[in-house]
């Protein structure tokens, strides 16, 4: 194993040789006896310790950061002209939902007979209206 290979493995697997692939551990332990390789392991161990520390962020700071993100999103939305704000995908969702509901209603009205039909058709319509959150009387 060369020193460059050792450096690459240390950068990939960290400063603890026990976490390295089993086929490389014996050669890495022999290489770690060298002063340069030991320096590489020491540097990686310090980096591992730094990555293992959880950052301490207080609730107020996290709340302010979230609010700042929302303000930037709103500012970007205000930059759009008024006639383009309604064409964004997020604002089209309610209209699309309403159109799809109307199309399903028209399809059901056209496919079901006006007289008392077979019990299966009535059961399907009943099931659709019972499972929806919007009924003829309003929101359920």
C-alpha positions in Angstrom: 0.0 0.0 0.0 1.3 3.4 -1.0 1.0 6.5 1.1 -1.3 8.0 -1.5 -3.6 5.0 -1.3 -3.5 5.2 2.5 -4.5 8.9 2.3 -7.4 8.1 0.0 -8.6 5.3 2.3 -8.3 7.6 5.3 -10.3 10.3 3.5 -13.0 7.8 2.5 -13.3 5.7 5.7 -12.1 8.0 8.4 -9.3 7.9 11.0 -10.4 4.7 12.7 -8.9 1.7 10.8 -11.5 -0.7 12.3 -14.1 1.0 10.0 -12.0 0.4 6.9 -12.7 -2.6 4.6 -11.4 -5.8 6.2 -9.0 -6.6 3.3 -7.2 -3.3 3.8 -7.0 -3.2 7.7 -3.8 -5.3 8.1 -1.9 -3.3 5.5 -3.2 0.0 7.0 -2.1 -0.9 10.5 1.4 -1.7 9.2 1.4 1.6 7.3 0.2 3.5 10.3 3.5 2.8 12.0 5.0 5.3 9.6 5.2 8.9 10.9 3.5 10.4 7.8 0.7 7.8 7.8 0.2 8.4 11.6 -0.2 12.1 10.8 -2.8 11.4 8.2 -4.8 9.2 10.7 -4.5 11.9 13.4 -5.8 14.5 11.0 -8.7 12.3 10.0 -9.5 11.5 13.6 -9.8 15.2 14.4 -12.0 15.7 11.4 -14.2 12.7 12.5 -14.6 14.3 15.9 -15.6 17.6 14.4 -18.2 15.9 12.2 -19.6 14.0 15.2 -20.4 17.1 17.2 -24.0 18.2 16.8 -24.5 21.9 16.3 -26.4 23.7 19.0 -29.0 26.0 17.5 -31.6 27.6 19.8 -35.2 27.7 18.9 -35.4 31.4 18.4 -32.6 31.3 15.8 -34.2 28.5 13.9 -37.6 30.3 14.0 -36.0 33.5 12.6 -34.2 31.5 9.9 -37.5 29.9 8.8 -39.3 33.2 8.8 -36.5 34.7 6.7 -36.9 31.9 4.1 -40.7 32.5 4.0 -40.1 36.3 3.5 -37.8 35.7 0.6 -40.3 33.3 -1.0 -43.0 35.9 -0.6 -40.8 38.6 -2.0 -40.0 36.5 -5.1 -43.7 35.9 -5.6 -44.4 39.7 -5.5 -41.9 40.3 -8.3 -44.2 38.4 -10.7 -46.8 40.5 -12.5 -50.3 40.0 -11.2 -51.4 38.2 -14.3 -48.7 35.6 -14.0 -49.2 34.8 -10.3 -52.3 32.8 -11.1 -50.4 30.6 -13.7 -48.0 29.1 -11.2 -48.6 25.3 -10.6 -49.3 25.8 -6.9 -52.1 28.2 -7.7 -53.5 26.1 -10.4 -54.1 23.1 -8.2 -57.5 24.2 -6.8 -58.8 25.1 -10.2 -57.6 21.8 -11.7 -59.3 19.9 -8.8 -62.6 21.7 -9.4 -62.5 21.0 -13.2 -61.7 17.3 -12.6 -64.6 17.0 -10.2 -66.9 18.7 -12.7 -65.8 16.3 -15.4 -66.3 13.2 -13.2 -69.8 14.6 -12.3 -70.7 15.1 -16.0 -69.4 11.6 -16.9 -71.5 10.0 -14.1 -74.6 12.0 -15.2 -74.1 10.9 -18.8 -73.3 7.3 -18.1 -76.1 6.6 -15.6 -79.7 6.2 -16.8 -82.3 8.7 -15.7 -84.7 6.0 -14.5 -84.0 3.8 -11.5 -81.1 1.7 -12.9 -79.6 -1.5 -11.8 -78.6 -1.8 -8.2 -74.9 -1.9 -9.1 -74.9 1.5 -10.7 -76.7 3.1 -7.7 -74.3 1.4 -5.4 -71.3 2.9 -7.3 -72.8 6.4 -7.2 -73.6 6.0 -3.5 -70.1 4.8 -2.8 -68.5 7.8 -4.6 -70.6 10.3 -2.8 -70.2 8.6 0.6 -66.4 8.6 0.3 -65.9 12.1 -0.9 -65.3 15.0 1.4 -67.5 17.3 -0.7 -71.2 16.4 -1.0 -74.2 18.2 -2.4 -74.8 19.8 1.0 -71.3 21.3 1.3 -68.2 20.2 3.1 -68.5 17.2 5.4 
